[in-house]
C-alpha cells in the first residue's frame, strides 16, 4: 500500500478524533493542506517530517522506517515520471540523481 496515502488517512482520523475530544486540531488541519501536495515530504527536512508523522499518529519507533518509505528513490522517480515532481524544483530538499541521454 502507498505509504503517503496511509499518512493522509491517519491524519484524517487524528483530525476527527481530536475534534471529538474537543482538543486542539489546528496542526492537523495545516498538515491536511500540506498533504495535498504528494511531493510534500521531499520538500521538508527530516526533523520537520518526523514532527508531521508524529502529529498524525506514527509511533516513535516507526518514524525512521515510515520516513524512508515516503522519500525512497523509487517514490521520487515514480513522481518524476508522473509529473508530480520536477527535476529543477528549487523547493526540493531531497533529490536523487537523474540520468538523461542526449
N, C-alpha and C positions, 0 to 999 in steps of 0.2 A: 504494500500500500504506500502511496505517496506521503512521505513524512510531512511535507508542507500542509497538505490537506488535513492531516491529523491535528496539526497545530492550530489551524483555523477552527476546527470543530472543538478542540479543547478550550480555545478562547471563548467561543460562543457559549459553551457550557459553563465556564467560570463566570462569565458575564451574567448569565441567568441566575446562577447560584448566589452571587454577590448581591444582585437586585433583590432576590427573595429574602436574603438575610438582612436587607437594608444596610449593607456595608458599602463603603466607597468603591465604585467600579470605574472611575474616570480613566485609570491607567489602561484597563482592558478595552474601554471604548476607543482610546487612542491606538492601541495595538490592533484593534479591528480595522481601523483605517489604514494603518501601515501594511497589514496583511493583504490589502487589495493589490499590492504590488508583489507578484510572485518572486521577484528578484530581491526582495527586502533584505534577506539575510546575507546577501552578497554585498550589500551597501552599508552594513554596520560592522563595527568591530566586535570581537569575541565577547568582551565584557558586557556590552550592551545586549548582545544576542542572548547571553546567559540570563540577564535580567528579564528580558522578554519571555524567555522559556519558563523561568520560574513563576512569572506572573500568570501564565496560562495553566500552570499546574504540573510542569515537568519536575520530577523529583531530582534532588541534588545529585544522587549517584548516577543518574541517566543523562545529565546535561551534556557531557562530552560526547557521548555516543549519538545523541539526537542532533547535536550541533554538527558533527562530522557528516551525518547523513544529509542534512539540509544544505551544506556547502560543498558537497562532494564534486569532484571533477565531472563525473557523468551528468549530474544535475546541471552544472554550468554549461556543458556542451549541448545538452538537450535544449536548454533555454535559449542558447545562442542560435541553434538551428530553427527554433520556433519563433525567433524574433522577439523574445521576451527580455533578452539582454543584448546590448550592442557592445562590440569589442572596444569601441572608442568611448564608452560611457565613463566620464570622469568621476561619477559617483560610486563606482565600484571599488570597494575596499579589498575584496577577494577576487582575484583573476587567475586564470590559468592560461598557459601559452597556447596560442593557436598557430597552426601551420598552414600557410596558404601556398599553393603552387601558382607560379606565374604563367 
